[in-house]
Amino acid sequence: MFSATSGRRTRRPIGRPDSRAAGLARLPATVDFAGRHGALAAASSRLPRYTGACCLGHMFYNEGYMLKIQNLGEFEQIVLLAILRLREEAYGVSIRAEIGARTGRQATRGALYTTLDRLEEKGLVTSRMGDPTPIRGGRAKRYYAVSASGMKAIARAQRAYRQMLEGLEISGVRYA
């Protein structure tokens, strides 16, 4: 563990409280709370991290890094860009139609709603319920908007793509 206050790496022994029930000897386990080993430890020592661990039975797991940087997958970026294009009219069906029209990809409803839920959990999009309409059988639409952290994440991802393309020529197109 890298101590934020002292700046030194320390390792703490943790006992296994349920090990007798599991038929294991009660031996201490040494856990590196930040989950780093070897060369990776030096490279990741500058990252913010949560320094706690939990015990589930005789198994230990790291509660993980609390990274502020949100890396986006390709489909997540496409969904965020579709929401930005649609502005106030961004709901599931319209997002799916926009993706199909712009990319030629027909996203399944399951993939789209799973991605929207994941983006909302990450804090990259927000949602609100619209008014129920008789056309929809009294059901309301869920409208989506990109949050400030979502705007930063998409800008960072697009900047990274531009930097990777810089100086390359692909299929006769030169990227400056």
N, CA and C of each residue as an Amber inpcrd file, in Angstrom:
protein
   528
   0.8480000  -1.1730000   0.0000000   0.0000000   0.0000000   0.0000000
   0.8870000   1.2270000   0.0000000   0.5270000   2.2210000  -0.7310000
   1.2300000   3.4890000  -0.7550000   0.4850000   4.4190000   0.1680000
   1.1210000   4.8320000   1.2240000   0.4640000   5.6910000   2.1890000
   0.4390000   7.1280000   1.6780000  -0.7420000   7.7110000   1.6080000
  -0.8810000   9.0780000   1.1020000  -0.2540000  10.0850000   2.0510000
  -0.1920000   9.7630000   3.3270000   0.3430000  10.7260000   4.2890000
   1.8540000  10.6400000   4.4120000   2.4110000   9.4360000   4.4250000
   3.8470000   9.3180000   4.6350000   4.6240000   9.1840000   3.3360000
   3.9600000   8.7690000   2.2400000   4.6500000   8.6090000   0.9740000
   5.4350000   7.3050000   0.8850000   5.2740000   6.3990000   1.8640000
   6.0090000   5.1300000   1.8540000   5.0560000   3.9920000   1.5330000
   5.6020000   2.9620000   0.8870000   4.8140000   1.7530000   0.6260000
   4.8790000   0.8580000   1.8420000   3.7340000   0.3820000   2.2800000
   3.6860000  -0.5490000   3.4020000   2.7610000  -1.6970000   3.0520000
   2.9580000  -2.8260000   3.6960000   2.0710000  -3.9660000   3.5150000
   1.5310000  -4.3140000   4.8860000   0.2510000  -4.6350000   4.9390000
  -0.3780000  -4.9420000   6.2220000  -0.8550000  -6.3810000   6.2290000
  -0.5410000  -7.1140000   7.3070000  -1.0710000  -8.4730000   7.3940000
  -2.5390000  -8.4500000   7.7980000  -3.3000000  -9.3430000   7.2110000
  -4.7130000  -9.4550000   7.5450000  -4.9990000 -10.9100000   7.8330000
  -5.6680000 -11.1700000   8.9520000  -6.0280000 -12.5370000   9.2890000
  -7.2280000 -13.0010000   8.4870000  -7.4480000 -14.2770000   8.4480000
  -8.6040000 -14.8300000   7.7470000  -9.6050000 -15.2910000   8.7900000
 -10.5910000 -14.4810000   9.1310000 -11.4830000 -14.8020000  10.2350000
 -12.3110000 -16.0670000  10.0310000 -12.6850000 -16.3890000   8.8060000
 -13.5290000 -17.5490000   8.5820000 -12.7410000 -18.7770000   8.1450000
 -11.4300000 -18.7470000   8.3140000 -10.6170000 -19.8310000   7.7780000
 -10.8430000 -21.1540000   8.5130000 -11.1950000 -21.1130000   9.7950000
 -11.4340000 -22.3690000  10.5130000 -12.6790000 -23.0640000   9.9700000
 -13.6940000 -22.2610000   9.6610000 -14.9160000 -22.8480000   9.1070000
 -14.6440000 -23.4500000   7.7370000 -13.6820000 -22.8960000   7.0340000
 -13.3450000 -23.4040000   5.7060000 -12.3550000 -24.5520000   5.7900000
 -11.9230000 -24.9280000   7.0080000 -10.9890000 -26.0290000   7.1790000
  -9.5480000 -25.6460000   6.9120000  -9.2540000 -24.3540000   6.9210000
  -7.8980000 -23.8900000   6.6710000  -7.2620000 -23.4420000   7.9780000
  -5.9650000 -23.5530000   8.0420000  -5.2470000 -23.0620000   9.2280000
  -5.4080000 -21.5530000   9.2900000  -5.4010000 -21.0070000  10.4870000
  -5.5670000 -19.5610000  10.6520000  -4.2180000 -18.8890000  10.4230000
  -3.9450000 -18.5850000   9.1640000  -2.6840000 -17.9750000   8.7780000
  -2.9200000 -16.5440000   8.3190000  -2.0050000 -15.6420000   8.6320000
  -2.1770000 -14.2790000   8.1410000  -1.8980000 -14.2230000   6.6410000
  -2.6110000 -13.3630000   5.9760000  -2.3830000 -13.1410000   4.5500000
  -1.9110000 -11.7100000   4.3820000  -0.8990000 -11.5070000   3.5650000
  -0.4240000 -10.1590000   3.3090000  -1.0900000  -9.6570000   2.0490000
  -1.7370000  -8.5170000   2.1750000  -2.4760000  -7.9690000   1.0520000
  -1.9250000  -6.6010000   0.7160000  -1.6410000  -6.3980000  -0.5400000
  -1.2740000  -5.0770000  -1.0210000  -2.5870000  -4.4020000  -1.3950000
  -3.0410000  -3.4530000  -0.5690000  -4.3740000  -2.8880000  -0.7250000
  -4.5870000  -2.2420000  -2.0800000  -3.5630000  -1.7090000  -2.6760000
  -3.7320000  -1.0490000  -3.9680000  -3.7180000  -2.0470000  -5.1070000
  -3.4420000  -3.3020000  -4.8470000  -3.5140000  -4.3330000  -5.8600000
  -2.4010000  -4.2840000  -6.8740000  -1.2420000  -3.7720000  -6.5070000
  -0.1440000  -3.6250000  -7.4510000   0.9800000  -4.5820000  -7.0990000
   1.7090000  -5.0120000  -8.0800000   2.8490000  -5.8900000  -7.8750000
   3.9900000  -5.4790000  -8.7930000   5.2020000  -5.5790000  -8.3360000
   6.4030000  -5.4000000  -9.1540000   6.4690000  -4.0780000  -9.8820000
   6.7790000  -4.1590000 -11.2050000   6.9590000  -2.9630000 -12.0280000
   5.6900000  -2.1370000 -12.1070000   4.5500000  -2.8100000 -12.0410000
   3.2830000  -2.0980000 -12.0890000   3.1320000  -1.1770000 -10.8780000
   3.7050000  -1.5640000  -9.7530000   3.6060000  -0.7500000  -8.5430000
   4.2610000   0.6100000  -8.7520000   5.4260000   0.6290000  -9.3750000
   6.1140000   1.8920000  -9.5980000   5.3430000   2.7650000 -10.5810000
   4.8080000   2.1400000 -11.6290000   4.0910000   2.8980000 -12.6510000
   2.7810000   3.4600000 -12.1240000   2.1240000   2.7510000 -11.2260000
   0.8060000   3.2030000 -10.7670000   0.8530000   3.9300000  -9.4360000
   2.0210000   4.2180000  -8.9250000   2.1080000   4.8490000  -7.6090000
   1.5500000   6.2700000  -7.6110000   1.3840000   6.8600000  -8.8020000
   0.8550000   8.2210000  -8.8700000  -0.6660000   8.2450000  -8.9560000
  -1.3070000   7.0820000  -9.0990000  -2.7520000   7.0300000  -9.2440000
  -3.4410000   7.1390000  -7.8960000  -4.5950000   7.8250000  -7.8490000
  -5.3560000   7.8360000  -6.6020000  -5.9240000   6.4540000  -6.3480000
  -5.9810000   6.0410000  -5.1080000  -6.4730000   4.7020000  -4.8110000
  -7.1830000   4.6740000  -3.4680000  -8.0420000   3.7070000  -3.3330000
  -8.7450000   3.4650000  -2.0910000  -7.9470000   2.4280000  -1.3270000
  -7.6950000   2.6550000  -0.0530000  -6.8060000   1.7640000   0.6790000
  -7.5650000   0.8890000   1.6560000  -8.5860000   0.2390000   1.1590000
  -9.3410000  -0.6600000   2.0170000  -9.4750000  -2.0140000   1.3660000
  -9.6940000  -3.0320000   2.1640000  -9.9280000  -4.3660000   1.6310000
 -11.0590000  -4.9820000   2.4220000 -11.7340000  -5.9140000   1.8340000
 -12.8350000  -6.5860000   2.5040000 -12.5810000  -8.0740000   2.5350000
 -13.2130000  -8.7180000   3.4720000 -13.0660000 -10.1570000   3.5970000
 -14.4200000 -10.7960000   3.3540000 -14.4470000 -11.7680000   2.4880000
 -15.6540000 -12.5220000   2.2130000 -15.2880000 -13.9810000   2.4420000
 -15.6830000 -14.5000000   3.5930000 -15.2620000 -15.8580000   3.9470000
 -13.7620000 -15.8710000   4.1690000 -13.0730000 -16.7690000   3.5190000
 -11.6240000 -16.8290000   3.6420000 -10.9520000 -16.1640000   2.4560000
 -11.7390000 -15.5720000   1.5640000 -11.1780000 -14.9280000   0.3800000
 -11.1270000 -13.4320000   0.5810000 -10.0700000 -12.8230000   0.0970000
  -9.9150000 -11.3900000   0.1920000 -10.0450000 -10.7960000  -1.1940000
 -10.6050000  -9.6220000  -1.2600000 -10.6360000  -8.9210000  -2.5250000
 -10.3690000  -7.4600000  -2.2660000  -9.8550000  -6.8230000  -3.2520000
  -9.5160000  -5.4210000  -3.1790000 -10.7460000  -4.6080000  -3.5670000
 -11.1130000  -3.6290000  -2.7620000 -12.2360000  -2.7750000  -3.1060000
 -11.8900000  -1.8990000  -4.2880000 -10.6310000  -1.8440000  -4.6430000
 -10.2310000  -1.2780000  -5.9210000  -9.8360000   0.1710000  -5.9050000
  -9.3400000   0.5510000  -7.0500000  -8.9570000   1.9300000  -7.2800000
 -10.2070000   2.7670000  -7.4400000 -10.1590000   3.9640000  -6.9980000
 -11.2490000   4.8910000  -7.2420000 -10.7200000   5.9080000  -8.2540000
 -10.5350000   5.4430000  -9.4770000  -9.9650000   6.2890000 -10.5140000
 -10.9720000   7.3370000 -10.9720000 -10.4750000   8.5060000 -11.2340000
 -11.3220000   9.5700000 -11.7270000 -11.4570000   9.5180000 -13.2430000
 -10.5120000   8.8960000 -13.9250000 -10.5210000   8.8350000 -15.3770000
 -11.4520000   7.7200000 -15.8300000 -12.3890000   8.0630000 -16.7040000
 -13.3120000   7.0800000 -17.2510000 -12.8900000   6.7780000 -18.6800000
 -12.3920000   5.5770000 -18.9370000 -12.0670000   5.1770000 -20.2950000
 -13.3290000   4.6640000 -20.9670000 -13.5040000   5.0390000 -22.2180000
 -14.7100000   4.6900000 -22.9400000 -14.4260000   3.6600000 -24.0260000
 -15.3380000   2.7310000 -24.1740000 -15.2820000   1.8050000 -25.2840000
 -15.8710000   2.4630000 -26.5210000 -15.7080000   1.7980000 -27.6640000
 -16.1850000   2.3640000 -28.9260000 -17.7010000   2.5990000 -28.9110000
 -18.4690000   1.6130000 -28.4760000 -19.9210000   1.7650000 -28.4850000
 -20.3700000   2.8220000 -27.4830000 -19.6800000   2.9180000 -26.3470000
 -20.0090000   3.9630000 -25.3740000 -19.8230000   5.3500000 -25.9950000
 -18.7470000   5.5100000 -26.7620000 -18.5210000   6.7940000 -27.4270000
 -19.6120000   7.0830000 -28.4450000 -20.0000000   6.0760000 -29.2060000
 -21.0510000   6.2580000 -30.2070000 -22.3590000   6.6580000 -29.5300000
 -22.6960000   6.0250000 -28.4260000 -23.9270000   6.3490000 -27.7020000
 -23.8700000   7.7800000 -27.1680000 -22.7430000   8.1560000 -26.5660000
 -22.6130000   9.5290000 -26.0510000 -22.7480000  10.5530000 -27.1710000
 -22.1190000  10.2810000 -28.3130000 -22.2060000  11.2170000 -29.4370000
 -23.6310000  11.2980000 -29.9890000 -24.3410000  10.1920000 -30.0180000
 -25.7380000  10.2070000 -30.4610000 -26.5940000  11.0410000 -29.5150000
 -26.3700000  10.9030000 -28.2220000 -27.1190000  11.7000000 -27.2390000
 -26.8320000  13.1890000 -27.4360000 -25.5680000  13.5240000 -27.6670000
 -25.2130000  14.9270000 -27.9040000 -25.8960000  15.4660000 -29.1580000
 -25.9790000  14.6610000 -30.2130000 -26.6140000  15.0870000 -31.4600000
 -28.1140000  15.3100000 -31.2750000 -28.7530000  14.4570000 -30.5060000
 -30.2120000  14.5130000 -30.3510000 -30.6770000  15.5730000 -29.3570000
 -29.7840000  16.0250000 -28.5180000 -30.0740000  17.0440000 -27.5030000
 -31.2680000  16.6660000 -26.6430000 -32.3510000  17.4200000 -26.6940000
 -33.5130000  17.2120000 -25.8210000 -34.3590000  15.9970000 -26.2070000
 -34.1500000  15.4480000 -27.3900000 -34.9590000  14.3260000 -27.8790000
 -34.2210000  12.9940000 -27.7780000 -33.2800000  12.8900000 -26.8730000
 -32.4770000  11.6680000 -26.7420000 -33.1680000  10.6820000 -25.8020000
 -33.8670000   9.7300000 -26.3730000 -34.4410000   8.6180000 -25.6120000
 -34.0920000   7.3480000 -26.3770000 -34.3390000   6.1970000 -25.8020000
 -33.8590000   4.9340000 -26.3370000 -34.0640000   4.7200000 -27.8180000
 -35.2990000   4.8770000 -28.3050000 -35.6000000   4.6250000 -29.7100000
 -34.8870000   5.6180000 -30.6210000 -34.8910000   6.8920000 -30.2480000
 -34.2490000   7.9070000 -31.0920000 -32.7270000   7.7450000 -31.0950000
 -32.1480000   7.3460000 -29.9630000 -30.7000000   7.1080000 -29.9000000
 -30.3370000   5.9520000 -30.8330000 -31.1240000   4.8970000 -30.7680000
 -30.8820000   3.7200000 -31.6170000 -30.9970000   4.0840000 -33.0990000
 -32.0050000   4.8810000 -33.4500000 -32.1900000   5.3110000 -34.8350000
 -31.0310000   6.1950000 -35.3000000 -30.5730000   7.0850000 -34.4360000
 -29.4530000   7.9780000 -34.7750000 -28.1790000   7.1760000 -35.0110000
 -27.9260000   6.1930000 -34.1750000 -26.7460000   5.3360000 -34.3490000
 -26.8380000   4.6030000 -35.6830000 -28.0080000   4.0700000 -36.0050000
 -28.1870000   3.3650000 -37.2730000 -27.9880000   4.2740000 -38.4710000
 -28.5320000   5.4930000 -38.4080000 -28.4270000   6.4350000 -39.5180000
 -27.0000000   6.9270000 -39.7270000 -26.2820000   7.1650000 -38.6500000
 -24.9320000   7.7370000 -38.7550000 -23.8390000   6.7080000 -38.9890000
 -23.9930000   5.5110000 -38.4420000 -22.9030000   4.5150000 -38.5280000
 -23.2390000   3.3300000 -39.4180000 -24.5100000   3.1410000 -39.7240000
 -24.8970000   1.9610000 -40.4840000 -24.9870000   0.7100000 -39.6210000
 -24.7560000   0.8480000 -38.3330000 -24.8440000  -0.2700000 -37.3880000
 -26.2340000  -0.2970000 -36.7820000 -26.8300000  -1.4580000 -36.7370000
 -28.1220000  -1.6060000 -36.0820000 -27.8830000  -2.1710000 -34.6840000
 -27.8270000  -1.2950000 -33.7140000 -27.5910000  -1.7150000 -32.3270000
 -28.8360000  -2.4100000 -31.8000000 -28.6340000  -3.4940000 -31.0820000
 -29.7830000  -4.1630000 -30.4620000 -30.2640000  -3.3270000 -29.2810000
 -31.5470000  -3.4920000 -28.9510000 -32.0840000  -2.7520000 -27.8020000
 -31.3460000  -3.1330000 -26.5240000 -31.0390000  -4.4180000 -26.3740000
 -30.3430000  -4.8750000 -25.1720000 -28.9750000  -4.2430000 -25.0220000
 -28.2130000  -4.1850000 -26.1210000 -26.8790000  -3.5720000 -26.0670000
 -26.9800000  -2.0900000 -25.7400000 -27.9600000  -1.4220000 -26.3480000
 -28.1110000   0.0130000 -26.1120000 -28.4880000   0.3000000 -24.6620000
 -29.5070000  -0.3830000 -24.1350000 -29.9500000  -0.0930000 -22.7750000
 -28.9320000  -0.5360000 -21.7300000 -28.2010000  -1.5990000 -22.0010000
 -27.1230000  -1.9990000 -21.0940000 -26.0460000  -0.9230000 -21.0580000
 -25.7090000  -0.4010000 -22.2280000 -24.6940000   0.6650000 -22.3000000
 -25.1890000   1.9300000 -21.6250000 -26.4410000   2.3020000 -21.8370000
 -26.9920000   3.4950000 -21.1830000 -26.9760000   3.3430000 -19.6640000
 -27.3350000   2.1550000 -19.1660000 -27.2870000   1.9150000 -17.7140000
 -25.8670000   2.0340000 -17.1850000 -24.9080000   1.4570000 -17.9250000
 -23.5110000   1.5120000 -17.5010000 -22.9990000   2.9500000 -17.4990000
 -23.3400000   3.7260000 -18.5330000 -22.9180000   5.1270000 -18.5940000
 -23.5350000   5.9350000 -17.4530000 -24.7660000   5.6040000 -17.1030000
 -25.4130000   6.3040000 -15.9850000 -24.7500000   5.9350000 -14.6610000
 -24.3930000   4.6560000 -14.4920000 -23.6910000   4.2350000 -13.2690000
 -22.3390000   4.9210000 -13.1440000 -21.6640000   5.1300000 -14.2640000
 -20.3710000   5.8160000 -14.2610000 -20.5150000   7.3230000 -14.0610000
 -21.7330000   7.8270000 -14.1430000 -21.9610000   9.2600000 -13.9810000
 -21.7120000  10.0510000 -15.2510000 -21.6850000   9.3760000 -16.4030000
 -21.4040000  10.0530000 -17.6600000 -22.6720000  10.5410000 -18.3610000
 -23.8110000   9.9630000 -18.0030000 -25.0960000  10.4490000 -18.5090000
 -26.0750000  10.5460000 -17.3500000 -27.0740000  11.3820000 -17.5260000
 -28.1750000  11.4780000 -16.5670000 -29.4520000  11.1530000 -17.3210000
 -30.4630000  10.7530000 -16.5970000 -31.7410000  10.4600000 -17.2520000
 -32.8730000  11.0820000 -16.4480000 -33.9520000  11.3110000 -17.1520000
 -35.1690000  11.8290000 -16.5240000 -36.3520000  11.2020000 -17.2440000
 -37.4450000  11.0810000 -16.5380000 -38.6590000  10.5270000 -17.1310000
 -39.4920000  11.6640000 -17.7170000 -39.9830000  11.4440000 -18.9490000
 -40.8760000  12.4090000 -19.5870000 -42.3050000  12.1720000 -19.1270000
 -43.2140000  12.8700000 -19.7360000 -44.6260000  12.7110000 -19.4070000
 -45.1880000  11.4690000 -20.0930000 -46.0910000  10.7520000 -19.4370000
 -46.7410000   9.6110000 -20.0880000 -47.6160000  10.0940000 -21.2440000
 -47.6660000   9.3080000 -22.3030000 -48.4830000   9.6790000 -23.4510000
 -49.4590000   8.5490000 -23.7860000 -50.6310000   8.9000000 -24.2960000
 -51.5910000   7.8550000 -24.6630000 -51.0930000   6.9870000 -25.8220000
 -50.2990000   7.5610000 -26.6990000 -49.7580000   6.8110000 -27.8380000
 -48.9050000   5.6380000 -27.3430000 -48.2100000   5.8370000 -26.2410000
 -47.3480000   4.7940000 -25.6830000 -48.0830000   3.9690000 -24.6190000
 -49.3880000   4.0400000 -24.5990000 -50.1620000   3.2660000 -23.6230000
 -50.0040000   3.7860000 -22.2090000 -49.7610000   5.0860000 -22.0600000
 -49.6250000   5.6870000 -20.7370000 -48.2270000   5.5660000 -20.1540000
 -47.2920000   5.0320000 -20.9340000 -45.9100000   4.9000000 -20.4410000
 -45.1160000   6.1540000 -20.7750000 -44.1420000   6.4570000 -19.9420000
 -43.2990000   7.6350000 -20.1380000 -41.9850000   7.2350000 -20.8080000
 -41.4120000   8.1800000 -21.5490000 -40.0900000   7.9710000 -22.1520000
 -39.0280000   8.3720000 -21.1450000 -37.8960000   7.6750000 -21.1780000
 -36.7410000   8.0660000 -20.3710000 -35.7850000   8.8230000 -21.2870000
 -35.5820000  10.0950000 -20.9710000 -34.7050000  10.9520000 -21.7620000
 -33.3120000  10.9720000 -21.1360000 -32.3000000  11.0360000 -21.9790000
 -30.9090000  11.0090000 -21.5260000 -30.2010000  12.2990000 -21.9190000
 -29.2360000  12.6820000 -21.0890000 -28.3840000  13.8440000 -21.3610000
 -26.9670000  13.5040000 -20.9120000 -25.9820000  14.0280000 -21.6190000
 -24.5810000  13.8010000 -21.2610000 -24.2090000  14.7560000 -20.1400000
 -23.6080000  14.2180000 -19.0740000 -23.1970000  15.0420000 -17.9280000
 -21.8640000  15.7350000 -18.2320000 -21.4470000  16.5960000 -17.3290000
 -20.1680000  17.2970000 -17.4940000 -19.0080000  16.3010000 -17.5350000
 -19.0390000  15.2790000 -16.6830000 -17.9570000  14.2850000 -16.7170000
 -18.0290000  13.4580000 -17.9940000 -19.2230000  13.2630000 -18.5400000
 -19.3600000  12.5770000 -19.8260000 -18.7670000  13.3950000 -20.9590000
 -18.9570000  14.7060000 -20.9040000 -18.3620000  15.5970000 -21.9200000
 -16.8450000  15.5300000 -21.8570000 -16.2970000  15.5170000 -20.6410000
 -14.8430000  15.4250000 -20.4930000 -14.3330000  14.0860000 -21.0090000
 -15.0620000  13.0110000 -20.7080000 -14.6340000  11.6760000 -21.1230000
 -14.6450000  11.5450000 -22.6440000 -15.6760000  12.0510000 -23.3070000
 -15.7410000  11.9420000 -24.7640000 -14.6840000  12.8250000 -25.4100000
 -14.4320000  13.9950000 -24.8430000 -13.3850000  14.8730000 -25.3820000
 -12.0130000  14.2150000 -25.2400000 -11.7710000  13.5790000 -24.1000000
 -10.4940000  12.8930000 -23.8660000 -10.3200000  11.7290000 -24.8370000
 -11.3760000  10.9540000 -25.0570000 -11.3040000   9.8070000 -25.9650000
 -11.0680000  10.2690000 -27.4030000 -11.7560000  11.3070000 -27.8220000
 -11.5770000  11.8040000 -29.1880000 -10.1860000  12.4070000 -29.3800000
  -9.6750000  13.0700000 -28.3550000  -8.3220000  13.6230000 -28.4150000
  -7.2950000  12.4950000 -28.5580000  -7.5060000  11.4160000 -27.8290000
  -6.5930000  10.2680000 -27.9180000  -6.6230000   9.6560000 -29.3130000
  -7.8040000   9.5290000 -29.9250000  -7.8970000   9.0020000 -31.2930000
  -7.1730000   9.9060000 -32.2800000  -7.3750000  11.2190000 -32.1640000
  -6.6930000  12.1430000 -33.0770000  -5.1790000  12.0460000 -32.9340000
  -4.7040000  11.9200000 -31.6990000  -3.2640000  11.8000000 -31.4870000
  -2.7170000  10.5000000 -32.0570000  -3.4880000   9.4160000 -31.9720000
  -3.0460000   8.1380000 -32.5370000  -3.0530000   8.1710000 -34.0630000
  -3.9720000   8.8990000 -34.6700000  -4.0540000   8.9910000 -36.1260000
  -3.0260000   9.9420000 -36.7240000  -2.5210000  10.8550000 -35.9090000
  -1.6180000  11.8830000 -36.4000000  -0.4200000  11.2690000 -37.1280000
  -0.2240000  11.7160000 -38.3810000   0.9180000  11.2750000 -39.1710000
   0.7080000   9.9530000 -39.8960000  -0.4620000   9.3320000 -39.7550000
  -0.7290000   8.0570000 -40.4320000  -1.4350000   8.2880000 -41.7570000
  -1.2630000   7.3270000 -42.6730000  -2.0120000   7.3270000 -43.9200000
  -2.7470000   5.9880000 -43.9860000  -4.0670000   6.0770000 -44.0360000
  -4.8890000   4.8670000 -44.0480000  -5.8080000   4.9470000 -45.2640000
  -5.7190000   3.9470000 -46.1410000  -6.5500000   3.8730000 -47.3490000
  -6.4870000   5.1620000 -48.1720000  -5.2980000   5.7120000 -48.2890000
  -5.1170000   6.9130000 -49.0970000  -5.4540000   8.2260000 -48.4170000
  -5.9200000   8.1560000 -47.1840000  -6.2480000   9.3720000 -46.4330000
  -5.1210000   9.6400000 -45.4560000  -4.5200000  10.8310000 -45.5750000
  -3.4150000  11.2140000 -44.6870000  -3.9590000  12.0550000 -43.5470000
  -3.5870000  11.6850000 -42.3350000  -4.0170000  12.4040000 -41.1420000
  -2.8860000  13.2860000 -40.6610000  -3.1500000  14.5860000 -40.5640000
  -2.1160000  15.5350000 -40.1540000  -2.1420000  15.7370000 -38.6650000
